[in-house]
Amino acid sequence: LSFDSTDQDMNGHFAKYGKIVEATVAKDRETGSSRGFGFVTYEDARDAEDAVRQLDSTDFMGRQIFVQLSRPKPEMGGGGGGGGIAKLFVRGLSFDSTDQDMNGHFAKYGKIVEATVAKDRETGSSRGFGFVTYEDARDAEDAVRQLDSTDFMGRQIFVQLSRPKPEMGGGGGGGGIAKLFVRGLSFDSTD
């Protein structure tokens, strides 16, 4: 998202596809600046799906945005089956670590969709944590068991399943509240 976009800008842009419960631009806790992404929560999941079809990879406030459904990730343990994507939160990373380093280190446990080291927007240096998303939740669980509290690039890392904040409602197949993830926001975005 454009770093100048606000919650109101997002609400206005996304409202034509359905009733919005909430539109928020994610902000840095310390600086209050936009982190370049946000979330739009629709009252009806079908409206959210329509917004994804219509707005993904389009221009918004001078930047290309990428819109996808924000789905709760599978929980670890209990009730088998596995499947589905799962994101891991990794903390304790070396400040020299890169996305490629993380991908290489975690890939031996399964197919990785994305591996990213969180970077300071001003300096571009690592913030000491990152995320790894696996195509299969079972692979993510295996990576947690094998890599939590181990050494990576000279530092002890801590690996856990990244759990979403509780949603306001749910349900699949139509109806129910649905939240969209929007990336590409401007760092100047506000609520």
C-alpha positions in Angstrom: 0.0 0.0 0.0 1.0 3.6 -0.5 2.7 4.8 2.6 0.4 7.8 2.5 -2.8 5.7 2.6 -5.1 5.9 5.6 -7.8 3.6 7.1 -10.4 6.0 5.5 -8.7 5.7 2.1 -8.8 1.9 2.3 -12.4 1.9 3.5 -13.4 4.1 0.5 -11.5 2.0 -2.0 -12.8 -1.4 -0.8 -16.4 -0.3 0.2 -17.7 -0.6 -3.4 -17.5 -4.4 -3.0 -19.5 -4.8 0.2 -20.2 -3.6 3.8 -16.9 -3.1 5.6 -16.6 -3.9 9.4 -13.1 -2.5 9.7 -10.3 -1.2 7.5 -6.9 -0.7 9.1 -3.4 0.1 8.0 -0.7 -1.7 9.9 1.6 0.6 11.8 5.0 0.3 13.4 4.6 0.3 17.1 7.5 2.6 17.8 7.1 5.2 15.0 3.4 5.0 14.2 4.3 4.9 10.5 2.6 2.6 8.0 4.2 -0.8 7.6 3.1 -1.0 4.0 0.2 -3.4 4.5 -3.2 -3.5 6.1 -6.4 -5.5 6.6 -10.0 -5.0 5.4 -12.7 -6.9 7.2 -16.0 -7.5 5.3 -19.3 -8.3 6.9 -19.9 -11.0 4.2 -17.1 -13.4 3.0 -18.5 -13.4 -0.5 -17.9 -9.6 -0.7 -14.3 -10.2 0.4 -13.8 -12.8 -2.4 -15.2 -10.4 -4.9 -12.8 -7.7 -3.7 -9.9 -10.1 -4.1 -10.9 -10.9 -7.7 -11.4 -7.2 -8.6 -8.5 -5.5 -6.7 -5.6 -7.9 -6.5 -2.6 -6.6 -8.5 -4.3 -3.3 -9.2 -3.1 0.3 -8.6 -4.2 2.1 -5.4 -2.8 5.6 -4.6 0.1 5.1 -7.0 1.2 1.7 -5.9 0.4 -1.8 -7.0 -1.5 -3.7 -4.2 -1.8 -7.4 -3.6 -5.0 -8.5 -2.0 -5.7 -12.0 -0.6 -8.0 -13.6 1.9 -6.6 -13.6 5.4 -7.3 -17.1 6.7 -6.6 -18.4 10.2 -3.7 -20.8 10.1 -4.0 -24.4 11.2 -3.3 -25.0 14.9 -0.4 -27.2 15.9 -1.0 -30.6 17.5 -4.3 -32.3 18.0 -6.7 -33.7 15.5 -4.5 -34.7 12.6 -5.1 -34.3 8.9 -2.5 -31.6 8.5 -2.6 -30.0 5.1 -3.1 -26.3 4.4 -0.4 -23.6 4.6 1.1 -22.6 7.9 3.3 -19.7 8.9 6.1 -19.9 11.4 7.4 -17.0 13.5 11.2 -17.1 14.0 12.9 -14.9 16.5 16.5 -14.5 17.6 17.8 -14.2 14.0 21.3 -12.9 13.3 21.2 -9.3 12.1 23.1 -10.5 9.1 20.5 -13.1 8.1 18.7 -12.8 4.7 15.5 -14.2 3.2 17.7 -16.6 1.3 19.5 -17.8 4.4 16.1 -18.5 6.1 14.8 -20.3 3.0 17.9 -22.5 2.8 17.8 -23.4 6.5 14.1 -24.2 6.7 13.6 -25.8 3.2 14.9 -29.2 4.3 11.6 -29.7 6.3 9.3 -29.0 3.3 8.2 -26.8 0.5 8.4 -23.1 1.4 5.9 -20.6 0.0 7.8 -17.6 1.5 10.7 -16.9 3.9 11.2 -13.3 5.0 13.4 -11.6 7.5 11.7 -8.5 9.0 13.8 -5.4 8.0 14.0 -1.9 9.4 12.4 0.3 6.8 14.9 3.1 7.2 18.1 1.1 7.4 17.2 -2.1 5.6 18.9 -4.2 8.3 17.3 -7.2 9.9 15.1 -6.6 13.0 16.1 -10.0 14.4 12.9 -11.9 13.5 11.1 -13.3 10.5 8.5 -15.6 9.1 8.6 -18.8 7.1 5.4 -20.0 5.4 5.2 -23.7 4.4 2.8 -25.1 1.8 1.9 -28.0 4.2 1.2 -27.4 8.0 2.7 -30.8 8.8 6.1 -29.6 7.4 5.8 -26.5 9.5 5.1 -28.5 12.6 8.2 -30.7 11.8 10.3 -27.6 11.4 9.2 -26.3 14.8 10.1 -29.6 16.5 13.5 -29.7 14.8 14.6 -26.1 14.8 13.2 -24.4 17.9 16.0 -23.4 20.3 18.8 -24.4 17.9 21.7 -22.5 16.5 21.4 -20.6 13.2 24.1 -18.3 11.9 25.7 -18.1 15.4 22.5 -17.3 17.3 19.9 -19.4 19.1 16.6 -19.1 17.3 13.1 -19.7 18.6 10.6 -21.1 16.2 6.8 -21.3 16.8 3.6 -21.4 14.8 2.5 -17.9 14.0 -1.0 -17.7 15.3 -3.5 -15.1 14.0 -5.3 -12.8 16.4 -8.9 -14.1 17.0 -11.3 -13.2 14.2 -14.7 -11.6 14.8 -16.6 -14.4 13.0 -16.1 -17.0 10.6 -17.3 -19.7 8.5 -16.3 -20.8 5.1 -18.7 -21.2 2.1 -20.4 -17.8 2.0 -21.7 -15.5 4.6 -19.8 -14.7 7.8 -17.1 -12.1 8.3 -14.0 -12.2 6.2 -10.8 -10.3 6.5 -8.5 -9.4 3.6 -4.7 -8.9 3.8 -3.5 -6.0 1.7 0.2 -5.4 1.1 2.0 -2.7 -0.8 0.8 0.1 1.5 2.7 3.3 1.7 4.8 3.7 4.9 3.0 7.0 5.5 -0.4 5.3 5.8 -2.4 6.0 8.9 -5.6 4.8 10.5 
